[in-house]
């Protein structure tokens, strides 16, 4: 097959208020729409959080033009071809661009086969646990953390992930939360790189004592030596990975036991193709996968990879699209639609367009 058409758009989606540990207030969303010469269309997307996506959009146009010069056999083959053209420029914004193209190719490929994306990735339908992480911010009082968590529990979620900053106040809030929730609801926490080494050790000690499932990014994301030191004392208790780009950056964390849970980000890792490869490698090393954001897309990866133990419910760009599978009682299963099942909402490009 050949690409008959490929188009890119850059949209800016503004949030009603800042969210997450870094206070995201807008997302630049890169959209790729393509059609194969068999008439099947594919939709892909990627994003940049609270920063301009203009450079990634330019990279996407350049990569798309290269893709039109070769036959299309399989998304992974196209990903390898495009990745091979980056030896002089590196990943950076190219990874974000490559992710959008990769998702569009997988969508079209699965539709060509008339199968849900998760099956084409090598899996079968299964129900996956989802944890709730929206509505939290560092510095919340214990009462606020408990109130948000109880709202999630009332909706059927069996796990919550508040944000912490390594302070004694945050640890006290975690303790209150654990005591306020039923025993069958898991607690994780996200430190958003805010701890010193001493604070990280204290937080992990408290997490272990309280039965907190994992502590996400207690140290700066690139401090692998620090994570390795923590992991020796608290094996399996650390989650990391959302800032890592490409397989090369991710592998030492997975194979070196720096974390027990790895959290690939669609845009940073460069798409579904490397996320699938990483998940399979991680499985061989006993590392669980809990992708960053986008549970309705990553549920397809979970279908193919049994070590995808958790999906993260953190609504961000979801309102721009239709077709998301519903979280029911804190669990998610892919739809039976062919491809990933998602479509741009009516008028989304006209409403949010930033660049074409």
N, C-alpha and C positions, 0 to 999 in steps of 0.2 A: 504494500500500500504506500501511497504518498500523501503528504499533506496537501490538501486542496486550498486551505485558507488557515491563517493564524493571525489573530488580532490581539492587541494588548491595550489595556486601559489602566490608569492610575486613579483611584478614588480615595477621597478622604472622608472617613467616618468619625464624626465628633461625638463624644460621649456626653451624657447629661452632667456627669461630675467625674472627677478623677477617681480611678479605681486601682487596686493592686498595691503592691509594696513600693512601686516606683511612681505611683500617681499618674498613670496613663490617662490622658484626657482626649487624645485622638489617635486614630490608627490609619496609616496610609495603606490601602489595600490594592495589591497588584492583581489584576484580572487577566486571564488568558482564555480566549475562546478560539477553538480550532475545529476544522472539519477535515475528515479523511476523504479520499476519493471514492470510498464506498458509501458516502453520504452520511456517515455517523459523525456527530458533533461531540466535543468534549469541553468541559469547563474546569479551569484551574484557578487557584488563587494562592496568594502568599501575603505577607504583611510586614510593616515596619511600625513598631510601637513608639508613639510620641516623638518621632523624628521624620524628616522628609524621606519619601520613597522615590524621589526623582532619579537618583543615581541607579537604584535597583530597576526602575522602569526602563532606563536607557539600556542597561545590561540585558534586560529581557527582550527588547527589540532586536538587539544584536544577536543574541542566542537564537531567537525565533527565525531570523533570516538565515542562519547557518543550518537550522533544522530543515528548512525547505529544500536544501540541496541534496538530501539523502533519502533513500527509501525508509519507510517505517516498518519495522518487523516486530518490535516489542518495546514497551516503555523503558525497561532496564537497559536495553541496547542503545536507545536514544539518549538516555541519561549518561551512559558511559561515553558516548560520542561527544556530547556537549561538555562534559566534565574534562575530557581530554583536550579541549580547546582553551582551557583556563590556566595552562602551565606557566604563562607569562604574567597573568593578572591575579591569580589566586582566587580564593573563595569570596570573602567579604560580601558585597552586594550581589555578586554573581550567584551566591548560594540562594539568596532570596528569590532572584529571578528564576533560577533553575527549579526551585520548588514549585512555583506556579505552573511552569511548563510541564513538569513531571506529573502533577495532579491532573492536568488536562489530558495528558496522554493516557494515563491509567483509566480515567473516566471513559474516554473514547474506546480504548481497547476492551474494557469490560462490556461496554454497550455493544461492541461488534460481536462479542461472544454471547450476548443476551444474558449475562450473569451479574449478580451483585459484585462489587469490587472486592469484598472480603473473600469471596470464593475464588476469584481470579488471582488474588494474592497468594492463594494456596490454603485457604481455610474453609470452614463451614460455620453456619450460624451458631452463636453461643451468647449467653447472657453474661454481661460484664459488670462488675461493681463500679459505682461512680461515687466519688467523694465531692462534697460541696466546699468551695473555697471563696465564694463571693460574699461581699458584705463585711469582710474583716479588714482591719488596718492596724499597723503597729501602734501601740500606745492606748488601745482600748482598755477600759476598765474590765475587771472580772465580770461585773454585772452585764456589761455590753457584750462581751464575748459569749457569755452563757445565753443571753437573749437571742443573739443571731443563731447560735448553734441549735437552740431549741426550736427555732423556726424551721431550720433545715430538717431536724429530726421529725417534726410534725408533717413534713412533706414526704417522709419515707426514706430519706438518706440515712445510710448506715455508717457514714464516716464524714468527719468535718476536718477542715484544716485552717485554723486561725493563724494570724501573723504575730510573730514575737520579735523582740529586739535584743534578747539576751539579758535583760534587766531582771532584778529580783521581782519586780512588779509583774513582769510577763510570766515568770515561772509561777507566781502565786495565782495568776489568772488561769494558767493551764491546770493547776491543781484544783481550783474551784470548778473548772469546766469538767474535768474528769469525774469529780464527785457529783456533779449535777446531772450527768447523762446516764442513761441506762447502760448496763455492762456490755450489751451487744452492739453498741455504737463505737466505732474506732475513732481515735483522735490522732491526727498528724499535726505538725506545725511548720510554718515557713518563716525562716529568719531573714530571708532576702539579703544575705551577705552582710548583715549588720553586726555580727559578733566579733570581738577580739578572740584570740585563742583561749584565754582564760574564761571568757563568757561562754564560748562554744562548749568547752569542757563541762562547765556548770550546767548549761542547758541540756546537754546530752545525758549527764548524770541524772538530772531531774526527769527527763523523758524516759529513761530506762526504768527509773523507780515507779513512774506513773503508768507505765505500759503504753506510752505514746509510740505509735507504729514507726514513724520516721521523723527526723528533723531535716527540713529542706534548706540547703545552702546556708549553713551556719557561718561559713567563712567566704571571703571573696572567691568568685567562681574559678579563677585561674590558679588558686593556691593548692595545687595537687599535693605537694609535700605536706601541707597542713592537714588536708583531708586524709591522707594516708596515716598520719600520726593519730588523728582522732579515730580512724577506723580500726586501728590496732586495739584500742581500748573498748570501742563500741561497735563491733562488727555488725554489719547489716542494718544499722540504725540511721544511716545517713542517706539522703536523697540529693541528687545533683544532676546537672546536664543540660538545662534549658538554654544556657549561653554557649554551648559547644557547637562549633561548626565542622561539619563533615566527619566522616568515619575516622580520619586520622586523629583528630582531636579527642574523639569520644573513646576510642579503643583503650588507651591507658587507664581510664577510669573504670572500665568494665573488666578488663583482664587483670588489673592490678589491685582489685578489691578496695578501691577508694570509696565506693558507695555500694549499698545493697539494693538501691532503687535508682534506676537511671531514667531521666525525664527529657527525652528528645523533643525539641521544638521544630515544627514543620519547616518554618522559614530558615532557621539557623542551620539545621542539619542538611537542608537542600532538597527536601521532598520525601515522598513515600518510598522511593527506591532505596536510599541509604537508611531510612528508618527501619525498613523491613530487614535489610542486611544486618544492621546493628542489633535488632531484637533477636535475631537467630543466633548471633555470636554471644549475646548476653545470656541467652538460655543455656548455652554450653558452660557458662561460668557461674550459673546459679544466681544471676542478677535479674531482678524483676524490672519490668518496664511500666512506667506510668507517664504517658505523654503529656506534654505541656499544652493546656487548652484544647479546644476543638474536639470534644468527645464524639460528636456526631460524624466526624470524618475518621478519627482514629479507632472507632469501633470496628472498622474494616480491618485495620492492622491487628486488632485484638482477635478477630475471627481466625486469622492466619497464624498467630503467635500466642501460644498458651501462657507464656510468661508475662504478657500484658495483664497485670494483676488489677490495675486501677485505671480509670479514666477520670479526668478532672472537669467538674462542672464549674466553669467560670465564664459566664456569658460575656462576650466581647463583640465580635463582628457577626454573630449569628443573626441579628435582625436584618442584615443585608441579603440574606438567602432564605429560600424556602426548601422544604423537604427534609429538615432535620428529624431524625428519629426521636421519639419522646422518652425521657427518663421516667420510668415507672418504679415507684418504691425504691429509689436509689439504684436502679439497675437499667442497663441499656442493651439493646440488641439491634443489629443493623436491619434496615428495611430490605424487602425483597426486590426493590427496583433495580434495574440494571445500572451499572456504573456506581458512582457514589450516591446518586439519588438527589443531589442538590442542584438548585437553580438560582440565578440571581432574582431577587425580588423585583416585582414590576416597578419600573421607573428608577431603579437603583442607580444605574449608570448616569441618568440625567440629573438625579438629585445630588449625587456625591462626586461627580466627575471632577478631577483635578487636572488630568493631562491625558491626551490621546496621542 
